[in-house]
């Protein structure tokens, strides 16, 4: 009984881990979204951007 339970738990946890690795984002959709953002950024008439640089050293 215990061996069956351990085998079942192992199988279910392996299935869960493998299903998490199955995510896929196509390269074309990423490139399209960057292109769309670039076009919207170019269409701005008045915009204000702020860039922050932060450096933390070891104490």
C-alpha distance matrix in Angstrom:
0.0 3.8 5.5 5.2 6.3 8.8 10.0 10.7 12.5 14.3 15.5 16.7 18.5 20.0 21.2 22.7 24.5 25.9 27.1 29.0 30.8 32.0 34.9 38.3 41.8 44.5 47.4 50.0 48.8 49.1 52.5 53.7 52.7 54.5 57.5 57.5 57.4 60.3 62.4 61.9 62.8 65.9 67.0 67.1 70.6 70.1 67.1 66.3 63.7 62.6 61.0 59.5 59.0 57.0 56.6 54.7 55.4 53.5 54.6
3.8 0.0 3.8 5.4 5.1 6.2 8.6 9.9 10.6 12.2 14.2 15.4 16.5 18.2 19.9 21.1 22.5 24.3 25.7 27.3 29.0 30.6 33.4 36.8 40.3 43.1 45.8 48.6 47.5 47.4 50.9 52.2 51.1 52.7 55.9 56.0 55.7 58.4 60.7 60.2 60.9 64.1 65.2 65.3 68.8 68.1 65.0 64.1 61.3 60.0 58.3 56.7 56.0 53.9 53.4 51.4 52.0 50.0 51.1
5.5 3.8 0.0 3.8 5.4 5.2 6.1 8.5 9.9 10.5 12.2 14.2 15.4 16.3 18.2 20.0 21.1 22.4 24.2 25.9 27.3 28.8 31.8 35.1 38.7 41.3 44.0 46.8 45.9 45.9 49.3 50.7 49.8 51.4 54.5 54.8 54.6 57.3 59.6 59.3 60.0 63.1 64.4 64.5 68.1 67.6 64.5 63.7 60.8 59.6 57.8 56.3 55.5 53.5 52.9 51.1 51.6 49.7 51.0
5.2 5.4 3.8 0.0 3.8 5.5 5.1 6.1 8.6 9.8 10.5 12.2 14.2 15.3 16.4 18.3 20.0 21.0 22.4 24.5 26.1 27.2 30.2 33.5 37.0 39.7 42.5 45.1 44.2 44.4 47.8 49.0 48.2 50.0 53.0 53.1 53.1 55.9 58.0 57.7 58.6 61.7 62.8 63.1 66.7 66.3 63.3 62.7 60.0 59.0 57.3 56.0 55.5 53.7 53.3 51.7 52.4 50.7 52.2
6.3 5.1 5.4 3.8 0.0 3.8 5.5 5.1 6.2 8.5 9.9 10.6 12.2 14.1 15.3 16.5 18.4 19.9 21.1 22.8 24.7 26.1 28.8 32.3 35.7 38.6 41.4 44.0 42.8 42.9 46.4 47.6 46.5 48.3 51.3 51.3 51.2 54.0 56.1 55.6 56.5 59.7 60.7 60.8 64.4 63.8 60.8 60.1 57.4 56.3 54.8 53.4 52.9 51.0 50.7 49.0 49.9 48.2 49.5
8.8 6.2 5.2 5.5 3.8 0.0 3.8 5.5 5.1 6.1 8.6 9.9 10.5 12.1 14.1 15.3 16.4 18.2 19.9 21.3 22.9 24.6 27.4 30.8 34.3 37.1 39.7 42.6 41.5 41.4 44.8 46.2 45.2 46.8 49.9 50.1 49.8 52.5 54.8 54.4 55.1 58.2 59.5 59.6 63.1 62.5 59.4 58.6 55.8 54.5 52.8 51.3 50.6 48.7 48.2 46.4 47.1 45.3 46.7
10.0 8.6 6.1 5.1 5.5 3.8 0.0 3.8 5.5 5.1 6.1 8.6 10.0 10.5 12.2 14.3 15.4 16.4 18.2 20.2 21.4 22.8 25.9 29.1 32.7 35.3 38.0 40.7 39.9 40.0 43.3 44.7 44.0 45.6 48.6 48.9 48.9 51.5 53.7 53.5 54.3 57.4 58.6 59.0 62.6 62.2 59.2 58.5 55.7 54.7 53.0 51.7 51.0 49.3 48.9 47.4 48.1 46.5 48.2
10.7 9.9 8.5 6.1 5.1 5.5 3.8 0.0 3.8 5.4 5.1 6.2 8.6 9.8 10.5 12.3 14.3 15.3 16.4 18.6 20.3 21.3 24.2 27.6 31.1 33.8 36.7 39.3 38.2 38.5 41.9 43.0 42.2 44.1 47.0 47.1 47.1 49.9 51.9 51.6 52.6 55.6 56.7 57.0 60.6 60.3 57.4 56.8 54.2 53.3 51.8 50.6 50.2 48.7 48.5 47.1 48.2 46.8 48.4
12.5 10.6 9.9 8.6 6.2 5.1 5.5 3.8 0.0 3.8 5.4 5.1 6.1 8.4 9.8 10.5 12.3 14.2 15.3 16.7 18.7 20.3 22.9 26.4 29.8 32.7 35.5 38.2 36.9 36.9 40.4 41.6 40.5 42.2 45.3 45.4 45.1 47.9 50.1 49.6 50.4 53.6 54.7 54.9 58.4 57.9 54.8 54.1 51.4 50.4 48.8 47.5 47.1 45.4 45.2 43.7 44.7 43.3 44.8
14.3 12.2 10.5 9.8 8.5 6.1 5.1 5.4 3.8 0.0 3.8 5.5 5.3 6.0 8.5 9.9 10.6 12.2 14.1 15.6 16.9 18.7 21.6 24.9 28.4 31.2 33.7 36.6 35.7 35.5 38.9 40.4 39.5 41.0 44.1 44.4 44.2 46.8 49.1 48.9 49.6 52.6 54.0 54.2 57.8 57.4 54.3 53.6 50.7 49.7 47.9 46.6 45.9 44.3 43.9 42.5 43.3 41.9 43.7
15.5 14.2 12.2 10.5 9.9 8.6 6.1 5.1 5.4 3.8 0.0 3.8 5.6 5.2 6.1 8.7 10.0 10.5 12.2 14.4 15.6 16.7 19.9 23.1 26.7 29.3 32.1 34.7 33.9 34.1 37.4 38.7 38.0 39.8 42.6 43.0 43.1 45.7 47.8 47.7 48.6 51.6 52.8 53.3 56.9 56.7 53.8 53.3 50.6 49.8 48.1 47.2 46.7 45.3 45.1 44.0 45.1 43.9 45.8
16.7 15.4 14.2 12.2 10.6 9.9 8.6 6.2 5.1 5.5 3.8 0.0 3.8 5.4 5.0 6.2 8.7 9.9 10.5 12.5 14.6 15.6 18.3 21.7 25.2 28.0 30.9 33.5 32.2 32.4 35.9 37.0 36.0 38.0 40.9 40.9 40.9 43.7 45.8 45.4 46.4 49.5 50.5 50.9 54.5 54.2 51.3 50.9 48.2 47.5 46.0 45.1 44.8 43.5 43.6 42.5 43.8 42.8 44.6
18.5 16.5 15.4 14.2 12.2 10.5 10.0 8.6 6.1 5.3 5.6 3.8 0.0 3.8 5.4 5.0 6.2 8.6 9.9 10.8 12.8 14.6 17.1 20.6 23.9 27.0 29.6 32.4 31.2 31.0 34.5 35.8 34.7 36.3 39.4 39.6 39.3 42.0 44.3 43.9 44.6 47.8 49.0 49.2 52.8 52.3 49.2 48.6 45.8 44.9 43.3 42.1 41.7 40.2 40.2 38.9 40.2 39.1 40.9
20.0 18.2 16.3 15.3 14.1 12.1 10.5 9.8 8.4 6.0 5.2 5.4 3.8 0.0 3.8 5.4 5.2 6.1 8.5 10.0 10.9 12.7 15.7 18.9 22.4 25.2 27.7 30.6 29.8 29.6 32.9 34.5 33.7 35.2 38.2 38.7 38.6 41.1 43.4 43.4 44.1 47.0 48.5 48.9 52.5 52.3 49.3 48.7 45.9 45.0 43.3 42.3 41.7 40.4 40.3 39.3 40.4 39.4 41.5
21.2 19.9 18.2 16.4 15.3 14.1 12.2 10.5 9.8 8.5 6.1 5.0 5.4 3.8 0.0 3.8 5.5 5.2 6.0 8.7 10.1 10.8 13.8 17.1 20.6 23.3 26.2 28.7 27.8 28.0 31.4 32.6 31.9 33.8 36.6 36.9 37.1 39.7 41.8 41.7 42.7 45.6 46.8 47.4 51.0 50.9 48.1 47.8 45.2 44.6 43.1 42.4 42.1 41.1 41.3 40.5 41.9 41.2 43.4
22.7 21.1 20.0 18.3 16.5 15.3 14.3 12.3 10.5 9.9 8.7 6.2 5.0 5.4 3.8 0.0 3.8 5.5 5.2 6.4 9.0 10.2 12.4 16.1 19.3 22.4 25.2 27.8 26.4 26.4 30.0 31.1 30.0 31.8 34.8 34.9 34.8 37.6 39.7 39.4 40.3 43.3 44.5 44.8 48.4 48.2 45.2 44.8 42.2 41.5 40.1 39.3 39.2 38.0 38.4 37.6 39.2 38.5 40.6
24.5 22.5 21.1 20.0 18.4 16.4 15.4 14.3 12.3 10.6 10.0 8.7 6.2 5.2 5.5 3.8 0.0 3.8 5.5 5.2 6.7 9.2 11.4 14.8 18.1 21.1 23.6 26.5 25.4 25.0 28.4 30.0 29.0 30.4 33.5 34.0 33.7 36.2 38.6 38.5 39.1 42.1 43.5 43.8 47.5 47.2 44.1 43.6 40.7 39.9 38.2 37.3 36.9 35.7 35.8 35.0 36.4 35.8 38.0
25.9 24.3 22.4 21.0 19.9 18.2 16.4 15.3 14.2 12.2 10.5 9.9 8.6 6.1 5.2 5.5 3.8 0.0 3.8 5.3 5.2 6.6 9.8 12.8 16.4 19.0 21.6 24.5 23.8 23.7 27.0 28.5 27.9 29.5 32.4 33.0 33.1 35.5 37.7 37.9 38.7 41.5 43.0 43.6 47.3 47.3 44.4 44.1 41.3 40.8 39.1 38.5 38.1 37.3 37.5 37.0 38.4 38.0 40.4
27.1 25.7 24.2 22.4 21.1 19.9 18.2 16.4 15.3 14.1 12.2 10.5 9.9 8.5 6.0 5.2 5.5 3.8 0.0 3.8 5.4 5.2 7.8 11.2 14.7 17.5 20.5 22.9 21.8 22.1 25.5 26.6 25.9 27.8 30.6 30.8 31.1 33.7 35.7 35.7 36.8 39.6 40.8 41.5 45.2 45.2 42.5 42.4 39.8 39.5 38.1 37.8 37.7 37.1 37.6 37.3 39.1 38.9 41.3
29.0 27.3 25.9 24.5 22.8 21.3 20.2 18.6 16.7 15.6 14.4 12.5 10.8 10.0 8.7 6.4 5.2 5.3 3.8 0.0 3.8 5.5 6.6 10.2 13.2 16.5 19.1 21.8 20.4 20.2 23.7 25.0 23.9 25.6 28.6 28.9 28.7 31.4 33.6 33.4 34.2 37.2 38.5 39.0 42.6 42.5 39.5 39.2 36.5 36.1 34.6 34.1 34.0 33.3 33.8 33.5 35.4 35.2 37.6
30.8 29.0 27.3 26.1 24.7 22.9 21.4 20.3 18.7 16.9 15.6 14.6 12.8 10.9 10.1 9.0 6.7 5.2 5.4 3.8 0.0 3.8 5.7 8.5 11.8 14.6 16.9 19.9 19.2 18.8 22.0 23.8 23.1 24.5 27.4 28.2 28.2 30.5 32.8 33.1 33.7 36.5 38.1 38.7 42.4 42.4 39.5 39.3 36.4 36.0 34.3 34.0 33.6 33.1 33.4 33.3 35.0 35.0 37.6
32.0 30.6 28.8 27.2 26.1 24.6 22.8 21.3 20.3 18.7 16.7 15.6 14.6 12.7 10.8 10.2 9.2 6.6 5.2 5.5 3.8 0.0 3.8 6.4 10.0 12.6 15.4 18.0 17.2 17.6 20.8 22.1 21.8 23.6 26.2 26.8 27.2 29.6 31.6 32.0 33.1 35.6 37.0 38.0 41.7 42.0 39.4 39.5 36.8 36.8 35.4 35.4 35.4 35.1 35.8 36.0 37.8 38.0 40.7
34.9 33.4 31.8 30.2 28.8 27.4 25.9 24.2 22.9 21.6 19.9 18.3 17.1 15.7 13.8 12.4 11.4 9.8 7.8 6.6 5.7 3.8 0.0 3.8 6.9 10.0 12.9 15.4 14.1 14.3 17.7 18.9 18.2 20.1 22.8 23.2 23.6 26.1 28.1 28.3 29.4 32.0 33.4 34.2 38.0 38.3 35.6 35.8 33.3 33.4 32.1 32.3 32.5 32.5 33.4 33.9 36.0 36.5 39.2
38.3 36.8 35.1 33.5 32.3 30.8 29.1 27.6 26.4 24.9 23.1 21.7 20.6 18.9 17.1 16.1 14.8 12.8 11.2 10.2 8.5 6.4 3.8 0.0 3.8 6.3 9.3 11.8 11.0 11.3 14.5 15.8 15.7 17.5 19.9 20.7 21.4 23.6 25.5 26.1 27.3 29.6 31.1 32.3 36.1 36.6 34.2 34.5 32.0 32.4 31.2 31.7 32.0 32.4 33.4 34.2 36.4 37.2 40.1
41.8 40.3 38.7 37.0 35.7 34.3 32.7 31.1 29.8 28.4 26.7 25.2 23.9 22.4 20.6 19.3 18.1 16.4 14.7 13.2 11.8 10.0 6.9 3.8 0.0 3.8 6.4 8.7 7.4 7.6 10.9 12.1 11.9 13.8 16.2 16.9 17.6 19.8 21.7 22.4 23.6 25.9 27.4 28.6 32.4 33.0 30.7 31.2 28.8 29.5 28.4 29.3 29.8 30.5 31.9 33.1 35.5 36.6 39.6
44.5 43.1 41.3 39.7 38.6 37.1 35.3 33.8 32.7 31.2 29.3 28.0 27.0 25.2 23.3 22.4 21.1 19.0 17.5 16.5 14.6 12.6 10.0 6.3 3.8 0.0 3.8 5.4 5.6 6.7 9.0 10.2 11.2 12.9 14.6 15.8 17.2 18.9 20.5 21.8 23.1 24.9 26.5 28.2 32.0 33.0 30.9 31.8 29.5 30.5 29.5 30.7 31.2 32.3 33.7 35.2 37.6 38.9 42.0
47.4 45.8 44.0 42.5 41.4 39.7 38.0 36.7 35.5 33.7 32.1 30.9 29.6 27.7 26.2 25.2 23.6 21.6 20.5 19.1 16.9 15.4 12.9 9.3 6.4 3.8 0.0 3.8 5.5 5.2 6.2 8.6 10.0 10.8 12.3 14.3 15.5 16.6 18.5 20.2 21.2 22.7 24.7 26.4 30.1 31.2 29.1 30.0 27.6 28.7 27.4 28.9 29.2 30.6 31.9 33.7 36.0 37.6 40.8
50.0 48.6 46.8 45.1 44.0 42.6 40.7 39.3 38.2 36.6 34.7 33.5 32.4 30.6 28.7 27.8 26.5 24.5 22.9 21.8 19.9 18.0 15.4 11.8 8.7 5.4 3.8 0.0 3.8 5.4 5.1 6.0 8.6 9.9 10.4 12.1 14.2 15.2 16.4 18.3 19.8 21.0 22.6 24.8 28.5 29.9 28.2 29.5 27.6 29.1 28.3 30.1 30.8 32.5 34.2 36.2 38.7 40.4 43.6
48.8 47.5 45.9 44.2 42.8 41.5 39.9 38.2 36.9 35.7 33.9 32.2 31.2 29.8 27.8 26.4 25.4 23.8 21.8 20.4 19.2 17.2 14.1 11.0 7.4 5.6 5.5 3.8 0.0 3.8 5.5 5.0 6.2 8.6 9.8 10.4 12.3 14.1 15.3 16.5 18.2 19.9 21.2 23.1 26.8 28.1 26.3 27.6 25.8 27.3 26.8 28.6 29.6 31.2 33.1 35.0 37.8 39.6 42.5
49.1 47.4 45.9 44.4 42.9 41.4 40.0 38.5 36.9 35.5 34.1 32.4 31.0 29.6 28.0 26.4 25.0 23.7 22.1 20.2 18.8 17.6 14.3 11.3 7.6 6.7 5.2 5.4 3.8 0.0 3.8 5.4 5.2 6.3 8.6 9.9 10.7 12.4 14.4 15.5 16.5 18.5 20.3 21.7 25.5 26.4 24.3 25.2 23.0 24.3 23.4 25.1 26.0 27.6 29.4 31.4 34.1 36.0 39.0
52.5 50.9 49.3 47.8 46.4 44.8 43.3 41.9 40.4 38.9 37.4 35.9 34.5 32.9 31.4 30.0 28.4 27.0 25.5 23.7 22.0 20.8 17.7 14.5 10.9 9.0 6.2 5.1 5.5 3.8 0.0 3.8 5.5 5.2 6.1 8.6 9.9 10.5 12.4 14.4 15.2 16.5 18.6 20.5 24.1 25.4 23.6 24.7 22.7 24.3 23.5 25.6 26.5 28.5 30.3 32.6 35.2 37.4 40.5
53.7 52.2 50.7 49.0 47.6 46.2 44.7 43.0 41.6 40.4 38.7 37.0 35.8 34.5 32.6 31.1 30.0 28.5 26.6 25.0 23.8 22.1 18.9 15.8 12.1 10.2 8.6 6.0 5.0 5.4 3.8 0.0 3.8 5.4 5.0 6.1 8.6 9.7 10.5 12.3 14.1 15.3 16.7 18.9 22.5 24.1 22.7 24.3 22.8 24.8 24.6 27.0 28.3 30.4 32.6 34.9 37.8 40.0 42.9
52.7 51.1 49.8 48.2 46.5 45.2 44.0 42.2 40.5 39.5 38.0 36.0 34.7 33.7 31.9 30.0 29.0 27.9 25.9 23.9 23.1 21.8 18.2 15.7 11.9 11.2 10.0 8.6 6.2 5.2 5.5 3.8 0.0 3.8 5.4 5.0 6.1 8.5 9.9 10.6 12.2 14.2 15.5 17.0 20.8 21.9 20.2 21.6 20.0 21.9 21.8 24.0 25.6 27.6 30.0 32.3 35.3 37.6 40.3
54.5 52.7 51.4 50.0 48.3 46.8 45.6 44.1 42.2 41.0 39.8 38.0 36.3 35.2 33.8 31.8 30.4 29.5 27.8 25.6 24.5 23.6 20.1 17.5 13.8 12.9 10.8 9.9 8.6 6.3 5.2 5.4 3.8 0.0 3.8 5.5 5.1 6.1 8.7 10.0 10.4 12.3 14.4 15.8 19.5 20.5 18.5 19.6 17.7 19.6 19.2 21.6 23.0 25.2 27.6 30.1 33.0 35.5 38.3
57.5 55.9 54.5 53.0 51.3 49.9 48.6 47.0 45.3 44.1 42.6 40.9 39.4 38.2 36.6 34.8 33.5 32.4 30.6 28.6 27.4 26.2 22.8 19.9 16.2 14.6 12.3 10.4 9.8 8.6 6.1 5.0 5.4 3.8 0.0 3.8 5.4 5.0 6.3 8.7 9.8 10.6 12.5 14.7 18.3 19.9 18.6 20.4 19.0 21.3 21.3 24.1 25.6 28.2 30.6 33.3 36.2 38.8 41.7
57.5 56.0 54.8 53.1 51.3 50.1 48.9 47.1 45.4 44.4 43.0 40.9 39.6 38.7 36.9 34.9 34.0 33.0 30.8 28.9 28.2 26.8 23.2 20.7 16.9 15.8 14.3 12.1 10.4 9.9 8.6 6.1 5.0 5.5 3.8 0.0 3.8 5.4 5.1 6.2 8.5 9.9 10.8 12.9 16.5 18.2 17.1 19.2 18.3 20.9 21.5 24.3 26.3 28.9 31.5 34.2 37.3 39.9 42.6
57.4 55.7 54.6 53.1 51.2 49.8 48.9 47.1 45.1 44.2 43.1 40.9 39.3 38.6 37.1 34.8 33.7 33.1 31.1 28.7 28.2 27.2 23.6 21.4 17.6 17.2 15.5 14.2 12.3 10.7 9.9 8.6 6.1 5.1 5.4 3.8 0.0 3.8 5.5 5.1 6.0 8.6 10.0 11.0 14.8 15.9 14.2 15.9 14.7 17.2 17.8 20.6 22.7 25.3 28.1 30.8 34.0 36.7 39.3
60.3 58.4 57.3 55.9 54.0 52.5 51.5 49.9 47.9 46.8 45.7 43.7 42.0 41.1 39.7 37.6 36.2 35.5 33.7 31.4 30.5 29.6 26.1 23.6 19.8 18.9 16.6 15.2 14.1 12.4 10.5 9.7 8.5 6.1 5.0 5.4 3.8 0.0 3.8 5.5 5.0 6.2 8.7 10.3 13.8 15.1 13.8 15.5 14.4 17.1 17.5 20.7 22.6 25.5 28.2 31.2 34.3 37.1 39.8
62.4 60.7 59.6 58.0 56.1 54.8 53.7 51.9 50.1 49.1 47.8 45.8 44.3 43.4 41.8 39.7 38.6 37.7 35.7 33.6 32.8 31.6 28.1 25.5 21.7 20.5 18.5 16.4 15.3 14.4 12.4 10.5 9.9 8.7 6.3 5.1 5.5 3.8 0.0 3.8 5.4 5.1 6.3 9.0 12.4 14.5 14.1 16.6 16.3 19.4 20.4 23.7 25.9 28.9 31.7 34.7 37.9 40.8 43.4
61.9 60.2 59.3 57.7 55.6 54.4 53.5 51.6 49.6 48.9 47.7 45.4 43.9 43.4 41.7 39.4 38.5 37.9 35.7 33.4 33.1 32.0 28.3 26.1 22.4 21.8 20.2 18.3 16.5 15.5 14.4 12.3 10.6 10.0 8.7 6.2 5.1 5.5 3.8 0.0 3.8 5.4 5.1 6.7 10.4 12.1 11.5 14.2 14.3 17.6 19.1 22.3 24.9 27.8 30.9 33.8 37.1 40.1 42.4
62.8 60.9 60.0 58.6 56.5 55.1 54.3 52.6 50.4 49.6 48.6 46.4 44.6 44.1 42.7 40.3 39.1 38.7 36.8 34.2 33.7 33.1 29.4 27.3 23.6 23.1 21.2 19.8 18.2 16.5 15.2 14.1 12.2 10.4 9.8 8.5 6.0 5.0 5.4 3.8 0.0 3.8 5.4 5.5 9.1 10.2 9.0 11.3 11.1 14.4 15.8 19.2 21.8 24.9 28.0 31.0 34.3 37.4 39.7
65.9 64.1 63.1 61.7 59.7 58.2 57.4 55.6 53.6 52.6 51.6 49.5 47.8 47.0 45.6 43.3 42.1 41.5 39.6 37.2 36.5 35.6 32.0 29.6 25.9 24.9 22.7 21.0 19.9 18.5 16.5 15.3 14.2 12.3 10.6 9.9 8.6 6.2 5.1 5.4 3.8 0.0 3.8 5.5 8.3 10.4 10.3 13.0 13.3 16.7 18.1 21.7 24.1 27.4 30.4 33.7 36.8 40.0 42.4
67.0 65.2 64.4 62.8 60.7 59.5 58.6 56.7 54.7 54.0 52.8 50.5 49.0 48.5 46.8 44.5 43.5 43.0 40.8 38.5 38.1 37.0 33.4 31.1 27.4 26.5 24.7 22.6 21.2 20.3 18.6 16.7 15.5 14.4 12.5 10.8 10.0 8.7 6.3 5.1 5.4 3.8 0.0 3.8 6.4 9.3 10.1 13.5 14.6 18.3 20.3 23.8 26.6 29.8 33.0 36.1 39.4 42.6 44.8
67.1 65.3 64.5 63.1 60.8 59.6 59.0 57.0 54.9 54.2 53.3 50.9 49.2 48.9 47.4 44.8 43.8 43.6 41.5 39.0 38.7 38.0 34.2 32.3 28.6 28.2 26.4 24.8 23.1 21.7 20.5 18.9 17.0 15.8 14.7 12.9 11.0 10.3 9.0 6.7 5.5 5.5 3.8 0.0 3.8 5.7 6.5 10.0 11.7 15.4 17.8 21.3 24.3 27.5 30.9 34.0 37.4 40.6 42.6
70.6 68.8 68.1 66.7 64.4 63.1 62.6 60.6 58.4 57.8 56.9 54.5 52.8 52.5 51.0 48.4 47.5 47.3 45.2 42.6 42.4 41.7 38.0 36.1 32.4 32.0 30.1 28.5 26.8 25.5 24.1 22.5 20.8 19.5 18.3 16.5 14.8 13.8 12.4 10.4 9.1 8.3 6.4 3.8 0.0 3.8 6.6 10.2 12.8 16.5 19.3 22.8 25.9 29.2 32.6 35.8 39.1 42.5 44.3
70.1 68.1 67.6 66.3 63.8 62.5 62.2 60.3 57.9 57.4 56.7 54.2 52.3 52.3 50.9 48.2 47.2 47.3 45.2 42.5 42.4 42.0 38.3 36.6 33.0 33.0 31.2 29.9 28.1 26.4 25.4 24.1 21.9 20.5 19.9 18.2 15.9 15.1 14.5 12.1 10.2 10.4 9.3 5.7 3.8 0.0 3.8 7.0 10.2 13.7 16.8 20.2 23.4 26.7 30.2 33.3 36.6 40.0 41.7
67.1 65.0 64.5 63.3 60.8 59.4 59.2 57.4 54.8 54.3 53.8 51.3 49.2 49.3 48.1 45.2 44.1 44.4 42.5 39.5 39.5 39.4 35.6 34.2 30.7 30.9 29.1 28.2 26.3 24.3 23.6 22.7 20.2 18.5 18.6 17.1 14.2 13.8 14.1 11.5 9.0 10.3 10.1 6.5 6.6 3.8 0.0 3.7 6.6 10.1 13.2 16.6 19.9 23.0 26.6 29.6 33.0 36.4 38.0
66.3 64.1 63.7 62.7 60.1 58.6 58.5 56.8 54.1 53.6 53.3 50.9 48.6 48.7 47.8 44.8 43.6 44.1 42.4 39.2 39.3 39.5 35.8 34.5 31.2 31.8 30.0 29.5 27.6 25.2 24.7 24.3 21.6 19.6 20.4 19.2 15.9 15.5 16.6 14.2 11.3 13.0 13.5 10.0 10.2 7.0 3.7 0.0 3.8 6.8 10.2 13.3 16.7 19.8 23.4 26.4 29.8 33.2 34.7
63.7 61.3 60.8 60.0 57.4 55.8 55.7 54.2 51.4 50.7 50.6 48.2 45.8 45.9 45.2 42.2 40.7 41.3 39.8 36.5 36.4 36.8 33.3 32.0 28.8 29.5 27.6 27.6 25.8 23.0 22.7 22.8 20.0 17.7 19.0 18.3 14.7 14.4 16.3 14.3 11.1 13.3 14.6 11.7 12.8 10.2 6.6 3.8 0.0 3.8 6.7 10.0 13.3 16.5 20.0 23.1 26.5 29.9 31.6
62.6 60.0 59.6 59.0 56.3 54.5 54.7 53.3 50.4 49.7 49.8 47.5 44.9 45.0 44.6 41.5 39.9 40.8 39.5 36.1 36.0 36.8 33.4 32.4 29.5 30.5 28.7 29.1 27.3 24.3 24.3 24.8 21.9 19.6 21.3 20.9 17.2 17.1 19.4 17.6 14.4 16.7 18.3 15.4 16.5 13.7 10.1 6.8 3.8 0.0 3.8 6.6 10.1 13.0 16.6 19.7 23.0 26.4 28.0
61.0 58.3 57.8 57.3 54.8 52.8 53.0 51.8 48.8 47.9 48.1 46.0 43.3 43.3 43.1 40.1 38.2 39.1 38.1 34.6 34.3 35.4 32.1 31.2 28.4 29.5 27.4 28.3 26.8 23.4 23.5 24.6 21.8 19.2 21.3 21.5 17.8 17.5 20.4 19.1 15.8 18.1 20.3 17.8 19.3 16.8 13.2 10.2 6.7 3.8 0.0 3.8 6.7 10.0 13.4 16.6 19.9 23.3 25.2
59.5 56.7 56.3 56.0 53.4 51.3 51.7 50.6 47.5 46.6 47.2 45.1 42.1 42.3 42.4 39.3 37.3 38.5 37.8 34.1 34.0 35.4 32.3 31.7 29.3 30.7 28.9 30.1 28.6 25.1 25.6 27.0 24.0 21.6 24.1 24.3 20.6 20.7 23.7 22.3 19.2 21.7 23.8 21.3 22.8 20.2 16.6 13.3 10.0 6.6 3.8 0.0 3.8 6.5 10.1 13.1 16.5 19.9 21.6
59.0 56.0 55.5 55.5 52.9 50.6 51.0 50.2 47.1 45.9 46.7 44.8 41.7 41.7 42.1 39.2 36.9 38.1 37.7 34.0 33.6 35.4 32.5 32.0 29.8 31.2 29.2 30.8 29.6 26.0 26.5 28.3 25.6 23.0 25.6 26.3 22.7 22.6 25.9 24.9 21.8 24.1 26.6 24.3 25.9 23.4 19.9 16.7 13.3 10.1 6.7 3.8 0.0 3.8 6.8 10.2 13.3 16.8 18.8
57.0 53.9 53.5 53.7 51.0 48.7 49.3 48.7 45.4 44.3 45.3 43.5 40.2 40.4 41.1 38.0 35.7 37.3 37.1 33.3 33.1 35.1 32.5 32.4 30.5 32.3 30.6 32.5 31.2 27.6 28.5 30.4 27.6 25.2 28.2 28.9 25.3 25.5 28.9 27.8 24.9 27.4 29.8 27.5 29.2 26.7 23.0 19.8 16.5 13.0 10.0 6.5 3.8 0.0 3.8 6.7 10.0 13.4 15.2
56.6 53.4 52.9 53.3 50.7 48.2 48.9 48.5 45.2 43.9 45.1 43.6 40.2 40.3 41.3 38.4 35.8 37.5 37.6 33.8 33.4 35.8 33.4 33.4 31.9 33.7 31.9 34.2 33.1 29.4 30.3 32.6 30.0 27.6 30.6 31.5 28.1 28.2 31.7 30.9 28.0 30.4 33.0 30.9 32.6 30.2 26.6 23.4 20.0 16.6 13.4 10.1 6.8 3.8 0.0 3.8 6.5 10.1 12.2
54.7 51.4 51.1 51.7 49.0 46.4 47.4 47.1 43.7 42.5 44.0 42.5 38.9 39.3 40.5 37.6 35.0 37.0 37.3 33.5 33.3 36.0 33.9 34.2 33.1 35.2 33.7 36.2 35.0 31.4 32.6 34.9 32.3 30.1 33.3 34.2 30.8 31.2 34.7 33.8 31.0 33.7 36.1 34.0 35.8 33.3 29.6 26.4 23.1 19.7 16.6 13.1 10.2 6.7 3.8 0.0 3.7 6.8 8.7
55.4 52.0 51.6 52.4 49.9 47.1 48.1 48.2 44.7 43.3 45.1 43.8 40.2 40.4 41.9 39.2 36.4 38.4 39.1 35.4 35.0 37.8 36.0 36.4 35.5 37.6 36.0 38.7 37.8 34.1 35.2 37.8 35.3 33.0 36.2 37.3 34.0 34.3 37.9 37.1 34.3 36.8 39.4 37.4 39.1 36.6 33.0 29.8 26.5 23.0 19.9 16.5 13.3 10.0 6.5 3.7 0.0 3.8 6.2
53.5 50.0 49.7 50.7 48.2 45.3 46.5 46.8 43.3 41.9 43.9 42.8 39.1 39.4 41.2 38.5 35.8 38.0 38.9 35.2 35.0 38.0 36.5 37.2 36.6 38.9 37.6 40.4 39.6 36.0 37.4 40.0 37.6 35.5 38.8 39.9 36.7 37.1 40.8 40.1 37.4 40.0 42.6 40.6 42.5 40.0 36.4 33.2 29.9 26.4 23.3 19.9 16.8 13.4 10.1 6.8 3.8 0.0 3.8
54.6 51.1 51.0 52.2 49.5 46.7 48.2 48.4 44.8 43.7 45.8 44.6 40.9 41.5 43.4 40.6 38.0 40.4 41.3 37.6 37.6 40.7 39.2 40.1 39.6 42.0 40.8 43.6 42.5 39.0 40.5 42.9 40.3 38.3 41.7 42.6 39.3 39.8 43.4 42.4 39.7 42.4 44.8 42.6 44.3 41.7 38.0 34.7 31.6 28.0 25.2 21.6 18.8 15.2 12.2 8.7 6.2 3.8 0.0
